[in-house]
Structure formats: structure tokens, C-alpha cells
């Protein structure tokens, strides 16, 4: 401040000071996190670090007749990622499915290899990889886009809502401090920018055949 303008200013409320600090740090998104109780961080409105373009395909339910076991149901989702950021980006797929009942499953777990093969044969697209094969570097440009499929066992067919969280699509992350409900101590959590897909599946869904599940919401979140 110039010397001729050093007049004393009235004290500013703490809330305004915190707001000013956050505005000053706009080039470093998420620097001011959860300054009020219950506040949760949100992703930056524009990408601030490397990020894949992610396009989801249809989410479907399929029943596979497993030898010696019988029919088993699985959810599967196709998707395409493209590197418009530049250079090479490492892609390591991580998809989590959560039902309204709180059941959480990571894609690929408890999915036999023959189920992978069955669904890939059904898709009949040589450009679609399973989540193990698609792992690796992705060059820049739409001509280097990669498509894949992820699969989960469908253990509950009587749910009204399913959510999918696709991580490792962006380098944006932040630290979130919360209180441990058991000890009362502050707990440090690292959250990553994640793509959330929400599907409505009212009632019994076993008889829907090849019809895709209804996608009702998709957005970026910090998780």
C-alpha cells in the first residue's frame, strides 16, 4: 500500500477475511476447504490439472449361466476415455458401484474370467478392452481414445437406485479435515475428483432384458 494511504481501517469480520483468502487463492482451487461445519469440497468448475474426457456408454444387466453354478447376474458399463490434455497420461481404471442399501463393490472383483469373455464376445467390438487390458498410457488425440467395459456382480436385484463412481480420471485432489465420530479427533482425508453416475432402477430389475438402466444424473464430485 502506498505510504500516503496508510490510514487505519476498521477490523474486518473473520468470515470476510476467510472469503478474501479463498478469492486470493483462486489459482489454487480447493485451498480453502470446509471452513464451516458440514461443508464439503467441490471440484473446480474448470480443469486445473490433467484430466481425461470421459464418456459413459449404457449400463446394463446380464445373466450368465456359469458351469456348475447356474445363472448369475452382472452389471456392466461401457465407456470411452480421451486425452485432450496433451502428452501421455496414465490410465488406471477404478470404478465403484454402490446401491441404495449401502452395498459397495469394486469393478472386476468376484467376476470370473469367463464372464469377462462372455460380455466382450457379446459386445463384439474389437476396440473395447476389459479393465485390465485398458490399463496403460494414453496418447493425446481422439484417434488414441480407448474404450473399455467394467463389470460387477449383481447381488441385489430389488434396488431403486445404483450409483457408479469412476476415479483416476483427473489429477485434481484436495485434503479434507473432518471429525472422527468415535474419538472426536480431527481426521485428514484426501479426496479426488471423481465422476458420479446415478441410475434409477425401481422395483425388480431382473426382467428388463438388454434395456439399459436409466441414467438420471451425472456430475463431478470430490470423493
Secondary structure, DSSP 8 states (H G I E B T S, - for coil): --GGG--------HHHHHHHHHHHTTTSTTSS---STT------SS--S-B-EEEEEEEEEEEEEETTTEEEEEEEEEEEEEB-SSSEEEE--EEEEEETT--EEETTTT--HHHHHHHHHHHT-TTEEETTTT-EEEEBSGGG-EEEEEEEE------SEEEEEEESSB--EEEEEEE-TTT--EEEEEEEEEEEEEEE--S--GGGTT---EEEEEEEEE-
